[in-house]
Amino acid sequence: MKKGILRTVLTLLLVAAFLAALYFLVGRPMISLVGDPEKLDEFVREKGTLGLIIFGIFVFVQTMSTCIPGLPFYLASGYLLGGFKGALLCDFFATIGNTAAFLLGKKFGRSFLCYLFPEDKLRKVEEIVEKGNPKLIHIMFMLFPLPKDTYAWLGYYSEETLPMWLVITFIARFPHIFLYTFGGEKLMSNSYGILIAGGVFAVILYAVVLVILKKLKKKNS
C-alpha cells in the first residue's frame, strides 16, 4: 500500500516537473523563435533537413503539451515552406504527438489523466464522446476547431486500432492545419484579400456545422 502511494506521488512530481520544464525551457523559447520569421528562416536554412526535423519536433512537443499554442508554428511553417508543404510537415508531427498522447492515455487510463487536466475539462470532452459514434467524434475533433490535443489523451474511448487512429488523425487534421499554414504563406506575400476570403469561408463553414450539430443534439434528446 505504501509503495503504491509512494509510486503515485513520485509519478505526480515527475509529471509536474516535466510540464514545468516543457513550458519554461522549451515552450517559451520555441514561441520566441517562431515569432521571428527572419531568425527562423535563417535557422532552417543553416540546418537544412535537420532544421526541418527540429522544427517538426517543436510541433510534436507543442501538440503533446496542450498548453503551448499551435497557431504560431502553423503560421511559421506556412511562410517557411508554403501552405501545402508546411501543412504536411505540421500534420505529420502533430499526428505523431496526438498518437503518443492516445497511447499514453490508453496505457494509464482516466485516473492518470486527472493529474494532467482539470476534472471539468475532461468531463466536457467525455460528455461529447459519450453522445455519439466514437469514430465520428474523433473525426469532428480533429477536423474542426475543438480541443483536439486534449481529446487525443482521451482518444482510447473510440476503441480504435493504432493504424485507424493514425489515418483518421492525419487526414482529419490536415484541412484545419492547412488553413493556418496557407494563411502564413499569404501573410508573407501580403495577399490579404485571399486570406480574408479564406477566413470568412472557414467561419461560415464552421458555423453551419455547429448549427447542424445543435439540431442533431436536440433531436437525440
Secondary structure, 3 states (H helix, E strand, C coil): CHHHHHHHHHHHHHHHHHHHHHHHHHHHHHHHHHCCHHHHHHHHHHHCHHHHHHHHHHHHHHHHHCCCCCHHHHHHHHHHHCHHHHHHHHHHHHHHHHHHHHHHHHHHHHHHHCCCCCHHHHHHHHHHHHCCCHHHHHHHHHHCCCCHHHHHHCHHHHCCCHHHHHHHHHHHHHHHHHHHHHHHHHHHCCCHHHHHHHHHHHHHHHHHHHHHHHHHHHHHC
